[in-house]
Amino acid sequence: MMMHWRSILNIQEATYPDWRNKKPRLLYSTALAGECGELCGVVTHLEGGGTNLLKYTEKMILEEAADVWIQLVLLLARSGFSKVDFENALSTKLSELRKRLEEKKSKIVQSNCPKIQYAYFDGEPFCSTGGKWEECPDPKCVLKKETT
């Protein structure tokens, strides 16, 4: 179903029958950026930022996310990609992310220092006391590599 891909295109085609030929991709990429901005604006207001007095609700996150999805589908379709193309790209990306996670898990460094938790900073183990792990002032702090 891929989140109503066909429904989005049907509505667009009914509203603008020649949309694939007349509307440039830049229009859709700009519309996508605008919708992302609106989503971020809702989150900003929900977190206490902004000066607009409009009442923001958690549900508005979903509404704006739906707008983001619609514009993304339109941009992808206007670029000549199908739902299957996107599903394949998404599967490939998720596989890459799983692989990165597994690689990262094999590099996790653990310490018996009570002040330190698993942490990385710029790819290096980092001590929560403020320095790199090997600089930890606790004499009981001994690093060990953990493999999962």
C-alpha positions in Angstrom: 0.0 0.0 0.0 3.0 2.3 0.7 0.9 4.9 2.5 -1.7 5.7 -0.2 0.8 6.4 -3.0 -1.7 5.8 -5.7 -4.4 7.9 -3.9 -2.1 10.8 -3.7 -1.3 10.6 -7.4 -5.0 10.2 -8.3 -5.9 13.3 -6.5 -3.1 15.2 -8.1 -4.0 14.0 -11.6 -7.7 14.9 -11.0 -6.7 18.4 -9.8 -3.9 19.0 -12.4 -4.3 16.6 -15.3 -1.0 17.6 -17.0 1.0 18.1 -13.8 3.9 15.8 -14.8 4.6 18.0 -17.9 3.8 21.5 -16.7 5.0 21.6 -13.1 8.8 21.6 -12.7 10.4 19.4 -10.0 11.7 22.6 -8.3 8.1 23.4 -7.4 7.7 20.0 -5.6 11.1 20.2 -3.9 10.3 23.7 -2.6 6.8 22.5 -1.5 8.4 19.6 0.3 10.8 22.0 2.1 7.9 24.2 3.0 6.0 21.3 4.5 9.0 20.2 6.5 9.3 23.8 7.8 5.7 23.7 8.9 6.2 20.4 10.7 9.3 21.9 12.4 7.3 25.0 13.3 4.6 22.9 15.0 7.3 21.1 17.1 8.9 24.4 17.9 5.7 25.8 19.3 4.8 22.6 21.2 8.2 22.8 22.8 7.6 26.4 24.0 9.2 28.4 21.2 7.8 30.9 18.8 5.6 33.9 19.3 2.5 32.8 17.4 -0.5 32.6 19.7 -2.2 29.9 17.7 -3.1 26.8 19.8 -0.8 24.0 18.7 -1.7 20.3 19.4 0.2 17.1 19.2 -2.2 16.0 16.4 -0.8 18.8 14.2 2.5 16.9 14.0 0.6 14.1 12.2 -1.2 16.5 9.9 2.0 18.2 8.9 3.8 14.9 8.5 1.0 13.8 6.1 1.6 17.0 4.1 5.4 16.1 4.0 4.6 12.6 2.7 2.2 13.9 0.0 4.9 16.4 -1.3 7.6 13.7 -1.2 5.4 11.3 -3.2 4.7 14.1 -5.8 8.4 14.9 -6.1 9.4 11.3 -6.5 6.6 10.7 -9.1 7.5 13.9 -11.0 11.1 12.7 -11.0 10.0 9.5 -12.7 10.2 7.1 -9.8 7.6 4.6 -8.9 6.3 3.3 -5.6 8.4 0.1 -6.2 11.5 2.2 -6.9 11.0 4.0 -3.5 10.3 0.7 -1.7 13.6 -0.7 -3.1 15.6 2.4 -2.1 14.1 2.3 1.3 14.9 -1.4 1.8 18.5 -0.8 0.7 18.8 2.1 3.1 17.4 0.1 6.0 19.9 -2.7 5.3 22.7 -0.2 5.3 21.5 1.2 8.6 21.3 -2.2 10.1 24.8 -3.0 8.9 26.1 0.2 10.5 24.4 -0.6 13.7 26.0 -4.0 13.9 29.4 -2.5 13.1 28.9 0.0 15.9 27.8 -2.6 18.4 31.0 -4.5 17.8 33.0 -1.4 18.7 31.2 -0.4 21.9 33.7 0.2 24.7 32.6 -0.5 28.2 34.2 0.5 31.4 33.7 -0.6 35.0 34.0 3.1 36.1 30.6 4.0 37.7 30.9 7.5 36.3 30.9 6.4 32.7 28.2 5.0 30.5 28.5 3.9 26.9 29.4 7.0 25.0 31.1 8.2 21.8 32.3 11.6 20.9 33.7 12.1 17.4 34.1 8.4 17.0 36.2 8.1 20.2 35.1 6.7 23.5 34.3 9.6 25.8 34.2 9.7 29.6 31.2 11.4 31.2 33.6 13.0 33.7 34.7 15.3 30.9 37.7 13.7 29.2 38.5 10.8 27.0 38.1 7.5 28.7 41.9 6.9 29.1 42.0 10.2 30.9 39.4 9.3 33.5 40.6 10.3 37.0 39.0 7.2 38.5 41.8 4.6 39.1 39.3 1.8 38.8 38.3 2.8 35.3 39.5 0.0 33.1 38.4 -0.2 29.5 37.3 -3.4 27.9 36.0 -4.1 24.4 32.5 -5.6 24.4 31.4 -7.7 21.4 27.8 -8.5 21.0 
